[in-house]
Amino acid sequence: MMGETIKVLVVDDEKVVRDGCNRVLTGKGYEVLTAENGREGLDLMGREAVDIILLDLKMPVMSGEEMLEKTRDLYPDVPVIIITGHGTIDTAVECMKKGAYDFITKPFQIEQFLITIKRAEDNRRLAQRAKQFEEENIRNLYDLSLEKSRLRTIINCMANGVMVTNRNLEVVLHNPAFMRLLEISEEIENPLPVSEIITNEALVTTLEEIQSGESSRDKSISQEIEAGKNTLRAISVPALGPDDGVVGTVTVLQDITPFKQLDEMKSDFVNMVAHELRSPLVSIRQQDSVLLEGLAGPLQEKHREFLGRGLAKIDQLLELINDLLDIAKIEAGKHVQYQVPIDIGRVIEDTIALMEPRAREEGVNLKYFCENLKPVQADPKSIQEIFNNLISNAINYSPGGGQVVVTVRGLGEYMEIRVEDTGVGIHPEELPKIFDKFYRVKHPKTRQVIGTGLGLAIVKGVVEAHNGTIDVESTPDKGTTFKILLPVIMSNE
């Protein structure tokens, strides 16, 4: 109806009234339909929709009162204006009690007549708009109810536990998996304070921080919690309102117990296999060494060559086994257990002295610089393993000569160790993978380099076990720089 021409039905047995109403209303932009009695008016309304009815009371065939009664039943939203003479005003008032919108008396005063029509038009528009809003509201409520039902069905069927809290950190939604993972047998009624359900203080503290807005709104917080015999990963994020304010939290619980058990089984298996392999390999190496040294009798040159190759392969296998054991210890958090104050400069000097003969063989210029040295609390053997790996890699990946520079210097609360080479470099797409286990940089010039692909994974694990960080920068065909930061021992002064 909005923006459309208003249709007015004039029902009166007097032609002069019908023509007069038609002339006045048409001049004001209305569309006018006319009928001589109530029966004719109802038939016309059955064929065309009308917006306002002007209805005379006294008519043949069907009176205005009869038509009003039927109109109320068939078209309750259409306003009816009673046309009455001075002698039938009481009847018109009774008609209004029965549902008529208003009445006007004959003879019409044009101004008052148009005002009454305009009020009925406005009433009709408001009624139509209210009906549209009501229909939309019903549709929206139905869609919302359907969406809530669908969402609840999805959440209840999830294998992961789901918990939603409100502004007051009260649980307002949870699913059966959540109860099962937390081993809660009694049914809980929402809302309920989260502290009465979650016994892990770290998780409750995390939810409080999220609710207070202390953590980033785009950041999810993952932590492991223990629930009876289960190990769970709790991933928590803020729930945002229409104004992007934090109105609650959402937490998803994942059961990672099987993965923990599998990881432990894997570590046990690696340890078992490594130990079982190392013992016979060491025995074989000792026997081959005895043969190679001629202690069991003189050897021909060809025999010496074969034994030498065999020893080299055994050494490679022993290196792989040692690396696997180191990785297993790092993953179990047992690799770094003995830490004392050490002089990083002395460790670097020893490592450089050990590596210089090999660097000369490869035509690599090996240099080191130390300044502002401070003691570091660390495991000497593990720190030496870091330098051995990094410097050895730098020499290996600088074929045909080049330069490797090791720099150690104090930077406030940290010691910075940089190992720079001018070798083949690493392509950008490979940089994120170089600390992965068994990953090796591929380059045509370094195909002859033999290794396990575990060295950098061990370096990263050892550095992080010492509360340090390691970063890498590289440019293909220009070189690579590894940078390590290790915390120094702070003076009490």
N, C-alpha and C positions, 0 to 999 in steps of 0.2 A: 504494500500500500504506500510505502514511503516514496514520495516523488511522483505518485500516480494521481490521475484525476479522480476526485471523489464522486462516487455514484450515489445520487439521492433518489429514493423511490417515494413518489407522492401518491398516496391512496386516498381518494376523495371522490364522492359521487357528483360533485359540482364541477362542471367543466371550467367555469370561470376561475375557480380556485386552482385547478390543475394547471391551466394556462398561465395564470399569474405567477405561480411558483416556478414554472418552467422558465418564464421570461426573466424573472429576477435572478434565479440561481445560475442560469446559463450565462448571463451577463457577468457573473462573478467567477466563471471558470469551472463550475460544477457540471457534471453530466447528469441529466434528469431523465428518469423513467416514470411513467404514470400508469395508474390503474383506477377503475371506477368503483371497485369494491374489494373486500378482503379476500374473497376467493381468487379474483383475478390477480391481486397482489401477491398471494402465495404462489400461484402458478408461475408468475414472472420471476419470483425469487428462486424457484426451482431451476430456472433456466440461466439466470445471471446472478452473479454475486453483487450485492449492494452494500454500501457502507453506512447509510443513514436512512431511516424511514420516517416520513411525515404521514401520520395516520389519523384520519377523521374517525370520530366515534359513531356517528349515526349514518349508516349506509345500508342499502338493501343487500340481499343474498347472504352476506356475512358482515356483521358489524365490526367496528374497530376493536371492541373488547374481545370478541372471539378471535380476531386475527392476532391481537397482542398475546393472548394466551398460547396460541399455537407457535407464534414467533419466538416466545421465550423458550419453548421446548426445542424448536428446530434451529434457531439462530440466536443463541443467548448473548453473543458478543456484539450484535448490531444494535446501536442505540435507537430507541423509538421516541419520537416527539409527537405528542398528542395534539391534534388540531381540534379545538373546542370553541363553542359559542359561550356567551356569558351565562347561559342557563345550564350549562353542563360542566361548570368548573369543579363542582364537588365530585362528579364522576371522573374527571381528569385526574384529580388528586388521588382518588382510589386506584386509578390505573398506574400512577407513579408508585403507589405502595406495592403493586403487583409486578413492577419491574420496568415501567416506562422511564425514560431518561429525564424528560421535561415536557412542558406543554406550552402552547401559544394560543391566544384567543383571536377569534375573528371579530372585526376585520383586522388584518395584519398591519402593524407598523413596520415598515420595511427595515428600519435600522435595528429595531429590537428583534425582528425576524432573523436577520443576518447574524446578529450576535448569538442567538440561540443555536443557529446552524453551525456557526464557527465553534461554539463550545462543544457541540456534539462531535464535530470533526476532530477537535483536539482530544476529546475523550476516546474517540475511536482509535486515533493514532497511538495514544498512550496505552490503550488496552492491547493493541496489536504488538506494540513494542514489549510490553510486559509479558505477553504470551511468548514472544520470541525468546526473551531472556529466560523465561521459565523452561522452555523447551531445550534451550542451550544448556541451562543449568542441569536439567535432568540428564541430558546426553553426557555432559562433563562428569557428573557424579557416577553415571553408569560406566563411562570409560575409566574413571579413576578406580572404581570398585573392581572392574575387570583387570586393570593393570596391577592393582594391589594383590588380587587373587593370583594372577599369573606370577608376579614376583615372589609371593609367598610359596607358591608351588615349586618354583625354580630353586629358591633358597633351601626349602625343606628336602629337596632331592639331591642337594650337593653333598659330595663326600667330605668336603672341607667344612670346618666349623665357621659360622658367621655370627658376629655379635655387633649390634649397633647401640650406641649410647646417645643420650640427649645432652643438652647444655649442662645439666646437673650431674653428669657422669652416672646416669641411671640407665640400666639395660632396658631398652624398649623393644628390641627384636633379637631373637636368637633362633637357631635351628636345631633339630635333633642331633646332628653331627657335633655341634658345639658341646652339648651335654655329654655325649658319648666320649669325646676326646678328653674332656676334663674329668671324666669318671664321676659325674653327678647323676645320681639315680632319682632324686626327688624332683618333681616338677616345680618350676619356679614361675611366679606370676610377675609379669612386667607391670609397671617399672620397678626395678630393684637396684639399689646402689651397687656399682660394679665391684666395690671392695668386699662385698658379701659373697661374690661368686669367684672372683680371681684372687687367689692367694699369693701369686707371684708379685712381690713388691716392685720389681723392676718394670713389669708390664703396666702396673697401675700408675707408676711414676711417669711412664711414657705417655699414657692416655691423658694424664693431668697436664703434661707439657703441651701436647697437641691441642687440648681444649683451651689452654691459656693463650695459645697463639705464639708460643715461644719457638716452635719449630716451623719450618717452611711449609706453606700450604700445598705446595706441589711435590712435597717429599714424602715418601713412604718409609716407615721405620720397621726394620726386620730384626727380630731377636729370638733366641732360643729359650724355651722354658721347659721345665720338667713338670709333668702331671702324672703322678704315680709312677708306673713303669714306662710311660711314654715320653718321648722327646718331641716337642712341638715347635714349629716355627710360627711365630706370631707376626703378621704383617699388618701394621696399623696406619691409617690415613685419616685426615680430617674430613668431616662431612660439612660441606659448605651450603649456606642458605642463599636466597635470591640476591642478597647484597654482597655475596662473596665472604660473608662473615662465617666464622666457625660455629656451627650449631650442634656439633657432636663429633663422634668418632665412629669409624668402621674398622673392625678387626677381623682378619681371616686367619684361622688356625689350620695348619697343615701338619699331618702326622709324618715326621721324618725318621721315626724309629727304625723302619726297615733299612733306610739309607745309611743310618749310623751303624747299624749292625753289619750291613754289607761292606761299608768302608773299613770297619774293624776287621772283618774277615779278610778283606783284600790286603790290609797291612800285615796281618798275621801270615797270610799266604806268601807275600813277598819276602818277609823276614825268614820264613821257613825255607823257601826255595833258595834264597840268597846264601843262607848259612850252609845248606846242604850242598850247594854248588861250590862255594868257596873252599871248603875243606879239601875235597879231592883235587881241585885245581891247584891249590898251594902245594899239595903233595907231588902232583905231576910236574909242577914247575921246579921244585927242588931236585927231583930226579933228573930232569932235563939239564938243569944247571950242572949237576955232578958229571953227567955225560959230556957236556960242552966244555967243561974245564979239564977233561981228559983224566979224571980221577978213576974212571972205570976202564981205562985203556986208551991208546992213541986213536984219533979219528981222522978220516980223510976230509978234505976241504968241502966236498959235497955234503958229507954228513953234518959238518958244522953249519953249513948254510941252511939245511933243513931244520936242524934243531933251533937255530936262531930265529927262523920264521915262526916256528911253533911257540917259542917263548914270547915273541911279540904278540901273537894271537891270544895266548894265555893272559898276558898283561892287559890286553884290551878287555877281555872277559872279566878279569878281576876289577878293572876300573868301572865297568858297567855294574857289577854286583855291589861295589862300594857306593856308587851313586844311587842305586836303588835303595840300599839300606839308609843312606842319608835322607832321601826323599821320604821314606817311611817314618823315620824319626822326626823329621820336620812336621809331617802331617799329624803325628801323634803328640807334638809339642815337647819332644824329649831330645831334640838335637843339641840345643844349647842349655847345658845344665851347670857348667863350671865357668863362672865369670870372675875375673880379677882385673885390677887396674893394669892396663897394658900401654906400652909406648908404640903408637901406630907407626912412627918414623922408623923404629927398629925393625918392625915386621916388614915394612916396605923395603928397607935395605936388604934384609935377608932374602926376600922374594926376588928382588932385582938381581941379586948375585946369583941366585939359582937359575934365573931365566936368561941371563946375558949370553951364555954359550949358545943356546938355541937361537936367540935373536941374531947372533953373528952368522950362524949357519944359514939363516933365511935372508940375510942382507938387510935386517931391520935395525935401525938406530934406536936403542932403548935408553930413555932418560927419565930422571925423576927429580922433583923439587919439593922441599918441605919448608913450611914457615908457620910460626905461631902455633907450635904443637902443644896439645893438651892431652892429658891421660883420658882414656876411655875405658869404661867398665865392660869387658867383653871376654869371650872365650877365645884364647889365643889360636887354638887349632882351627876354629871356625873362621876367624878373621883371615888367617893365612890362606884358608881354602877359597875365600872370596877373591883375594888378590891373585892367587894362582889361576883361577878360572878366568878372570877378566883379562889379565895380562897375556895368558896363553891364547885366549880368543883373539886378542888384538894382534898378536904376532901371526896367528894362523890366517887371519883374514886381511893380512897386508902382504900378499904374495909379490915376489919380484922386488922386494925392497920397500922402503917407506920409513915411517917414524912412529914410535909409540912413546907417549909422554904421560907419566904418572905424577899428579900434583896432589899434595896433601897440605891443607892449611886450616887454621882455626877460624871459625866464623861464629862469634858469640857463644851460644850454648851448644854449637855443633862443630864437629870436624867434617870438613868436606874432602872427599876423595874423588878425584877425576882421573879417568883412564881414557886418553884420547889416541886415536890412530888415524892414519891417512890411507886406510885400506879401501876395500871395495864398497863399503857403506851398505845401508839397508834401505830397501824401498819402503815408502810410507805405508803401503797396505800390509807390510809384514811386521811393522813396529809393534802393533798391539799383541802379536802372537809370540814374540821372541822369549817371553818368560814362561810360556806353556811347556809342559813336560813333553819331551821327545820331539820338540819342534826345532828344526835347523834351517838357517838362512840358506837359500839356494842361490848359487852364483857360479857361472862357468869356470871362473878362475880358482874356485875353492872346492872343486869336486874331490880333490885328493885329500882334503882334511877329514880325518877320522874322529868321530865323537859319538856320544850317546844321546845328545840332545837334552841332557838333564842338567848341564852345568849352570845355565842361567836361572833355571827353576830353583836350584839349590841356593844360588847366590841371593835371589830374592827372598827365599824363606829364611835364610840366616840373617839377612839385614833386618827384616821385619821382626824376627825373634829378639833382636837387639834394640827394638823400638826405633829403628831407622827407616829411611826411605831410599829408593833407588829410581832414577829416571834415565832415559836414554834419548839422545838426539842424533840424527844421522842424515847424511846427504849422499845419495848414490854416487859411487865413483870418487868421492872426496874424503869419506871417513866417518867414523862413529865416535861419540863421546858418552861414556857412562858416568853418571854423577851419583855419589852416595853421601848421605848425611847421617852421621852417628852422633847421638848425644854425648857430651863430655861430662866428666865428673865435676860437679860444681863445688867450688870452695865454700866452706862454712863461714869464711871471714866476711 
